[in-house]
Amino acid sequence: MNLLSIGANHRTAPIDIRERLYFTEKELESAYDVLLNKYGFKEAVIVSTCNRTEIYTVTDPFALRYGDLLDFIVEMKQAKEFAKPEYFYRQFASGAANHLFRVASGIDSMVIGDIQILAQIKDSYYYADQKKTTGFLTNRLFHTAFRVGKRARAETEIGEGAVSISYAAVELANKIFADLSKKRALLIGAGETGELTAKHLKSKGIGDLLVTNRTRKRSEDLVERIGGRVIEFESFVQELNKCDIVISSITADEHVIKAPMLQDVMKKRGSEPLFIIDIGVPRNVDPACNKYESVFLHDIDSLQNIIDKNLSKRTSEVPKIEKIIMEELKELFHWYSSLKLNPTISDLRQMFEFIRQAEVEKHINRFNEQDRELVDLVTKRIVNKLLHTPMTTLRSSNGDPKDDTLSHISSIRKLFGLERKDS
């Protein structure tokens, strides 16, 4: 299989290098033209995210043009000074396909089981498809990768459990309160962590979301993007008796929620539980708040324990995914092997001959003894004439990767049901 790839990711290159290798959408517009027209690759797909830049191409058989791909990256990213060869991994044929499948399944991500990477791969492929740089082989390769990613989610628990602090906080709240649609949450802090937490709360269907921040403008901007209501930072304590969940994630020199504050709050609440998650560093909530019977306080350490358990569980799912990948790799290469010219010609002739013989045997008794040999001869000649033109056309290509031979062979196998024979 004349599939070639090169890439750099979080395992091989530091973040400052990965940032400089990232292809923006504007850069991709010209990058594909250069890959196909200047460097002469037949097909190409570029996958570029914050943690990886990878190029998948189709080249002539046995032409391992890694140097051309590295030259392309150096040219497009002006990377002569920093694109050291050791930052890049190089793969061919099954190695390239296996790597793409591992990426699509989430087991090659910085955070194992990353659910975003499959969508990023799909976006990269569809962009290349719009640019008309995909082809017969890359189409099959990437659609198989999509299936691997889908099977990984459906057949394993690789994506289960929170593996980020913000998501762990919301997942924990969801376990305490089974139906978040009837609950009110107060988010203290509108920074990056606060925004991620707000998104997770919204995705879980929180009934009412209040947002407060020392700088009101940041709260307003967050609410405009995510939804919810802004309350003043100076008066958020007055809202605590009306809230079920409090998540705090600001940087502060002292506790923003102190034990004495909660004394009056809990008197008003009675036995109604108040779930507080402190993900601030230093801690935003006085640990002494936990002394109240209906207050359930969790800090960043307890959340990290949840994350560690979830990561361990995800890691245990890797062998299952590797089995899925192996199954899909076998199917991909079985399909590719079936596209060889001579087996297809042989299979097609065999199918036509089987039909011819069956029909002759079915109707042979309608002919007298002296005509039966003639019937056999005439039907053989008809079959040969029907097959002559397509067989001659296929043979004339000699399997040249620059023409559409593989596509023609695939079409023939589909049209005449020969793919069922492969299964």
C-alpha positions as CSV (number, residue, x, y, z in Angstrom):
1,M,0.0,0.0,0.0
2,N,1.6,3.3,-1.2
3,L,0.5,5.3,1.9
4,L,3.1,7.6,3.5
5,S,2.8,9.9,6.5
6,I,4.9,12.2,8.6
7,G,4.0,14.0,11.8
8,A,5.0,15.6,15.1
9,N,2.9,15.4,18.3
10,H,3.0,15.9,22.0
11,R,5.2,12.8,22.4
12,T,7.9,14.0,20.0
13,A,8.0,17.8,20.0
14,P,7.7,20.4,22.8
15,I,4.7,22.7,22.8
16,D,6.5,25.8,21.3
17,I,7.5,23.6,18.3
18,R,4.0,22.2,17.9
19,E,2.5,25.7,17.9
20,R,4.9,26.8,15.1
21,L,4.0,23.7,13.0
22,Y,0.2,24.3,13.3
23,F,-1.5,25.0,9.9
24,T,-4.2,27.7,10.0
25,E,-7.1,27.4,7.6
26,K,-5.6,30.1,5.5
27,E,-2.3,28.3,5.2
28,L,-4.1,25.1,4.3
29,E,-5.5,26.7,1.2
30,S,-2.0,27.1,-0.4
31,A,-0.5,24.0,1.4
32,Y,-2.6,21.5,-0.6
33,D,-1.7,23.2,-3.9
34,V,2.0,22.9,-3.1
35,L,1.8,19.3,-2.0
36,L,0.0,18.1,-5.1
37,N,1.4,20.5,-7.8
38,K,4.9,21.1,-6.7
39,Y,5.8,17.9,-4.8
40,G,3.6,15.7,-7.0
41,F,1.7,13.7,-4.4
42,K,-1.4,12.1,-5.8
43,E,-3.6,12.4,-2.6
44,A,-3.1,14.3,0.6
45,V,-4.8,15.0,4.0
46,I,-3.3,17.3,6.6
47,V,-4.4,16.9,10.2
48,S,-3.3,19.9,12.3
49,T,-4.4,20.5,15.9
50,C,-2.8,22.1,19.0
51,N,-1.1,18.8,19.9
52,R,-0.2,17.4,16.5
53,T,0.5,18.1,12.8
54,E,0.4,15.1,10.5
55,I,0.4,14.7,6.8
56,Y,-1.0,11.6,5.0
57,T,-0.2,11.2,1.4
58,V,-0.3,8.6,-1.5
59,T,3.0,8.2,-3.3
60,D,4.4,5.9,-6.0
61,P,5.0,2.3,-4.8
62,F,8.2,1.9,-2.8
63,A,9.0,5.7,-3.0
64,L,9.6,6.6,0.7
65,R,9.6,10.4,0.1
66,Y,9.9,11.5,3.7
67,G,12.5,14.0,2.7
68,D,10.0,15.7,0.4
69,L,7.4,15.9,3.1
70,L,9.9,17.4,5.6
71,D,10.9,19.9,2.9
72,F,7.3,20.8,2.4
73,I,6.8,21.5,6.1
74,V,10.0,23.6,6.2
75,E,8.8,25.5,3.2
76,M,5.3,26.2,4.3
77,K,6.1,27.0,8.0
78,Q,9.4,28.6,7.3
79,A,10.8,26.0,9.8
80,K,14.4,25.6,8.6
81,E,15.7,26.8,12.0
82,F,13.5,24.7,14.3
83,A,12.2,21.7,12.4
84,K,14.7,19.1,13.6
85,P,14.3,15.6,12.1
86,E,14.0,14.1,15.6
87,Y,10.7,15.9,16.2
88,F,9.0,13.9,13.4
89,Y,7.8,10.3,13.2
90,R,7.6,8.7,9.8
91,Q,5.3,5.8,8.8
92,F,4.5,3.8,5.7
93,A,1.6,1.5,4.7
94,S,0.2,-0.4,7.7
95,G,2.3,1.7,10.1
96,A,0.6,4.9,8.8
97,A,-2.9,3.4,8.9
98,N,-2.4,2.0,12.4
99,H,-1.2,5.4,13.7
100,L,-4.2,7.2,12.2
101,F,-6.6,4.6,13.8
102,R,-4.9,5.1,17.2
103,V,-5.4,8.8,16.9
104,A,-9.0,8.5,15.8
105,S,-9.8,6.2,18.7
106,G,-8.3,8.6,21.3
107,I,-5.6,6.3,22.6
108,D,-2.8,8.4,21.1
109,S,-4.0,11.7,22.7
110,M,-2.4,13.7,25.4
111,V,-5.5,12.9,27.5
112,I,-6.4,9.3,26.8
113,G,-9.9,8.9,25.4
114,D,-10.0,12.5,24.1
115,I,-13.4,12.8,22.4
116,Q,-12.5,15.9,20.4
117,I,-9.9,14.4,18.2
118,L,-12.3,12.3,16.1
119,A,-14.2,15.4,15.1
120,Q,-10.9,17.2,14.3
121,I,-9.9,14.4,12.0
122,K,-13.3,14.5,10.3
123,D,-13.0,18.2,9.8
124,S,-9.5,17.8,8.4
125,Y,-10.6,15.1,5.9
126,Y,-13.7,17.0,4.7
127,Y,-11.6,20.2,4.2
128,A,-9.2,18.2,2.0
129,D,-12.1,16.6,0.2
130,Q,-13.5,20.0,-0.6
131,K,-10.1,20.9,-2.0
132,K,-10.2,17.8,-4.1
133,T,-7.0,16.4,-2.7
134,T,-8.5,13.2,-1.4
135,G,-8.7,10.1,-3.6
136,F,-9.4,6.5,-3.8
137,L,-7.0,5.4,-1.1
138,T,-7.4,8.3,1.4
139,N,-11.2,8.1,1.1
140,R,-11.2,4.5,2.2
141,L,-8.5,5.1,4.8
142,F,-10.2,8.0,6.6
143,H,-13.7,6.5,6.5
144,T,-12.2,3.4,8.1
145,A,-10.6,5.7,10.7
146,F,-14.1,7.2,11.4
147,R,-15.4,3.7,11.9
148,V,-12.6,2.9,14.4
149,G,-13.4,6.0,16.4
150,K,-17.1,5.2,16.4
151,R,-16.5,1.6,17.5
152,A,-14.1,2.7,20.2
153,R,-16.8,4.8,21.8
154,A,-19.6,2.2,21.3
155,E,-17.8,-1.0,22.2
156,T,-15.5,0.3,25.0
157,E,-15.5,2.7,27.9
158,I,-12.5,4.7,26.6
159,G,-14.5,8.0,26.8
160,E,-16.2,7.4,30.1
161,G,-15.4,9.4,33.3
162,A,-14.1,12.9,33.9
163,V,-10.5,13.5,33.2
164,S,-10.4,17.3,33.7
165,I,-10.9,19.2,36.9
166,S,-13.9,21.2,35.6
167,Y,-15.7,18.2,34.2
168,A,-15.0,16.1,37.3
169,A,-16.6,18.9,39.4
170,V,-19.7,18.8,37.3
171,E,-19.8,15.0,37.1
172,L,-19.6,14.8,40.9
173,A,-22.5,17.3,41.2
174,N,-24.5,15.2,38.8
175,K,-24.0,12.2,41.0
176,I,-25.2,14.0,44.1
177,F,-28.2,15.5,42.3
178,A,-29.7,13.1,39.8
179,D,-31.7,15.7,38.0
180,L,-29.7,19.0,37.5
181,S,-32.6,20.5,35.5
182,K,-34.3,21.3,38.9
183,K,-31.2,22.7,40.5
184,R,-29.5,26.1,40.7
185,A,-25.7,26.5,40.5
186,L,-23.5,29.4,41.5
187,L,-20.3,29.8,39.6
188,I,-17.7,32.0,41.3
189,G,-15.0,32.9,38.8
190,A,-15.4,33.6,35.1
191,G,-11.9,32.7,33.9
192,E,-10.9,29.8,31.6
193,T,-11.7,27.1,34.3
194,G,-15.0,28.9,35.1
195,E,-16.0,28.9,31.5
196,L,-15.3,25.2,31.0
197,T,-17.2,24.5,34.1
198,A,-20.2,26.6,32.9
199,K,-20.2,24.7,29.6
200,H,-20.2,21.3,31.4
201,L,-23.1,22.5,33.6
202,K,-25.1,23.6,30.6
203,S,-24.4,20.3,28.8
204,K,-25.8,18.5,31.8
205,G,-29.0,20.6,31.7
206,I,-28.5,22.7,34.8
207,G,-31.8,24.5,35.6
208,D,-30.4,27.9,36.6
209,L,-26.9,29.2,36.4
210,L,-25.6,32.2,38.3
211,V,-22.2,33.7,37.5
212,T,-20.2,36.1,39.6
213,N,-16.7,37.5,39.3
214,R,-14.7,40.3,40.9
215,T,-14.6,41.9,37.4
216,R,-18.3,42.1,36.4
217,K,-17.4,42.5,32.7
218,R,-15.9,39.0,32.6
219,S,-19.1,37.6,34.1
220,E,-21.2,39.4,31.5
221,D,-19.1,38.1,28.6
222,L,-19.3,34.6,29.9
223,V,-23.1,34.7,30.3
224,E,-23.4,36.2,26.8
225,R,-21.5,33.2,25.4
226,I,-22.9,30.4,27.6
227,G,-26.1,31.7,29.1
228,G,-27.1,32.2,32.7
229,R,-27.5,35.3,35.0
230,V,-24.9,37.7,36.4
231,I,-24.9,38.6,40.1
232,E,-22.7,41.0,41.9
233,F,-19.5,39.6,43.5
234,E,-20.0,41.7,46.7
235,S,-23.5,40.2,47.3
236,F,-23.1,36.5,46.2
237,V,-23.3,35.3,49.8
238,Q,-27.0,36.4,49.9
239,E,-27.7,33.9,47.0
240,L,-26.2,30.9,48.7
241,N,-29.4,29.9,50.6
242,K,-31.1,29.7,47.1
243,C,-28.4,27.6,45.5
244,D,-27.9,23.9,45.4
245,I,-24.4,23.8,43.9
246,V,-21.5,26.2,44.3
247,I,-18.3,25.9,42.3
248,S,-15.5,28.4,43.0
249,S,-12.5,28.8,40.7
250,I,-10.8,32.2,41.3
251,T,-7.4,33.2,42.4
252,A,-7.6,34.8,45.9
253,D,-5.3,35.5,48.8
254,E,-8.0,34.4,51.3
255,H,-11.1,32.3,51.4
256,V,-14.0,33.8,49.6
257,I,-16.4,31.5,51.5
258,K,-15.8,31.3,55.2
259,A,-17.4,29.1,57.8
260,P,-19.2,31.9,59.6
261,M,-20.9,33.0,56.4
262,L,-22.5,29.6,56.1
263,Q,-23.9,29.5,59.6
264,D,-26.8,31.9,58.7
265,V,-27.2,30.3,55.2
266,M,-27.6,26.8,56.6
267,K,-30.2,28.0,59.2
268,K,-32.3,29.3,56.3
269,R,-31.8,26.1,54.2
270,G,-32.7,23.7,57.0
271,S,-31.8,20.2,55.9
272,E,-31.5,21.1,52.2
273,P,-28.0,20.0,51.1
274,L,-25.5,22.5,49.8
275,F,-22.8,21.0,47.5
276,I,-19.6,23.1,47.3
277,I,-16.7,22.3,44.9
278,D,-13.6,24.3,45.5
279,I,-11.3,24.1,42.4
280,G,-9.4,27.3,43.2
281,V,-5.6,27.4,43.9
282,P,-5.1,28.5,46.7
283,R,-8.3,27.1,48.1
284,N,-11.3,29.5,47.9
285,V,-13.5,27.8,50.5
286,D,-12.7,27.5,54.2
287,P,-12.3,23.8,55.0
288,A,-14.2,24.4,58.2
289,C,-17.3,24.8,56.1
290,N,-17.5,21.0,56.0
291,K,-18.5,20.9,59.7
292,Y,-22.1,21.8,58.8
293,E,-24.2,18.7,58.5
294,S,-25.8,19.5,55.2
295,V,-22.7,20.9,53.5
296,F,-20.7,18.7,51.2
297,L,-17.4,20.3,50.4
298,H,-14.9,18.8,47.9
299,D,-11.6,20.3,46.9
300,I,-9.2,19.9,44.0
301,D,-7.5,16.9,45.7
302,S,-10.7,14.9,45.9
303,L,-11.4,15.7,42.3
304,Q,-7.9,14.6,41.3
305,N,-8.6,11.2,42.9
306,I,-11.7,10.8,40.7
307,I,-9.7,11.8,37.6
308,D,-6.9,9.3,38.4
309,K,-9.4,6.5,38.8
310,N,-11.1,7.4,35.5
311,L,-7.7,7.6,33.7
312,S,-6.8,4.2,35.1
313,K,-10.1,2.8,33.9
314,R,-9.6,4.3,30.4
315,T,-6.1,2.8,30.2
316,S,-7.5,-0.6,30.9
317,E,-9.7,-0.2,27.8
318,V,-6.7,0.2,25.5
319,P,-6.3,-3.5,24.7
320,K,-10.0,-3.7,23.6
321,I,-9.4,-0.8,21.2
322,E,-6.1,-2.3,19.9
323,K,-8.2,-5.4,19.0
324,I,-10.7,-3.2,17.1
325,I,-7.8,-1.5,15.3
326,M,-6.3,-4.8,14.3
327,E,-9.7,-6.0,12.9
328,E,-10.1,-2.8,10.8
329,L,-6.5,-3.0,9.6
330,K,-7.0,-6.6,8.4
331,E,-10.2,-5.6,6.6
332,L,-8.5,-2.5,5.0
333,F,-5.5,-4.5,3.7
334,H,-7.7,-7.4,2.6
335,W,-9.7,-4.9,0.6
336,Y,-6.6,-3.4,-0.9
337,S,-5.1,-6.8,-1.7
338,S,-8.4,-7.7,-3.5
339,L,-7.8,-4.8,-5.9
340,K,-4.9,-6.5,-7.6
341,L,-5.5,-6.8,-11.3
342,N,-5.1,-10.5,-12.0
343,P,-7.3,-11.8,-9.1
344,T,-10.1,-9.5,-10.3
345,I,-9.9,-10.7,-13.9
346,S,-9.8,-14.3,-12.7
347,D,-12.8,-13.8,-10.4
348,L,-14.8,-12.0,-13.0
349,R,-14.1,-14.7,-15.6
350,Q,-15.0,-17.4,-13.0
351,M,-18.3,-15.7,-12.2
352,F,-19.3,-15.3,-15.9
353,E,-18.3,-18.9,-16.6
354,F,-20.4,-20.1,-13.7
355,I,-23.5,-18.3,-15.0
356,R,-22.8,-19.5,-18.5
357,Q,-22.5,-23.2,-17.4
358,A,-25.6,-23.0,-15.2
359,E,-27.8,-21.5,-18.0
360,V,-26.5,-24.0,-20.6
361,E,-27.2,-27.0,-18.3
362,K,-30.6,-25.6,-17.5
363,H,-31.7,-25.4,-21.2
364,I,-29.4,-27.9,-22.9
365,N,-32.1,-30.6,-23.2
366,R,-34.0,-28.2,-25.5
367,F,-31.4,-28.8,-28.2
368,N,-30.8,-32.0,-30.1
369,E,-27.6,-34.0,-29.6
370,Q,-25.6,-32.5,-32.5
371,D,-26.4,-28.8,-31.5
372,R,-25.3,-29.1,-27.9
373,E,-21.6,-28.8,-28.6
374,L,-22.4,-25.7,-30.7
375,V,-24.4,-24.1,-27.9
376,D,-21.5,-24.6,-25.5
377,L,-19.1,-23.0,-28.1
378,V,-21.3,-20.0,-28.9
379,T,-22.0,-19.1,-25.3
380,K,-18.2,-19.3,-24.5
381,R,-17.6,-16.9,-27.4
382,I,-20.3,-14.5,-26.1
383,V,-18.7,-14.4,-22.7
384,N,-15.2,-13.8,-24.1
385,K,-16.5,-10.9,-26.2
386,L,-18.3,-9.4,-23.3
387,L,-15.2,-9.5,-21.2
388,H,-12.7,-8.5,-23.9
389,T,-12.9,-4.7,-23.7
390,P,-13.0,-4.2,-19.9
391,M,-10.2,-6.8,-19.5
392,T,-8.0,-5.1,-22.2
393,T,-8.6,-1.7,-20.6
394,L,-7.6,-2.9,-17.2
395,R,-4.5,-4.7,-18.5
396,S,-3.3,-1.7,-20.5
397,S,-2.8,0.3,-17.3
398,N,-0.3,-2.2,-15.7
399,G,-1.4,-1.0,-12.3
400,D,0.0,2.4,-12.8
401,P,-0.8,4.4,-9.6
402,K,-1.2,7.6,-11.5
403,D,-4.4,6.4,-13.3
404,D,-7.7,5.2,-12.0
405,T,-7.1,1.4,-12.2
406,L,-7.7,0.8,-8.5
407,S,-10.9,2.7,-8.7
408,H,-12.0,0.8,-11.8
409,I,-11.2,-2.5,-10.1
410,S,-13.1,-1.5,-7.0
411,S,-16.1,-0.5,-9.1
412,I,-16.1,-3.8,-10.9
413,R,-15.9,-5.8,-7.7
414,K,-18.9,-3.8,-6.3
415,L,-21.0,-4.0,-9.5
416,F,-20.6,-7.7,-10.0
417,G,-20.8,-8.7,-6.3
418,L,-17.2,-9.8,-6.1
419,E,-16.7,-8.1,-2.7
420,R,-19.0,-10.7,-1.1
421,K,-16.5,-13.2,-2.3
422,D,-13.8,-11.3,-0.4
423,S,-15.7,-11.4,2.9
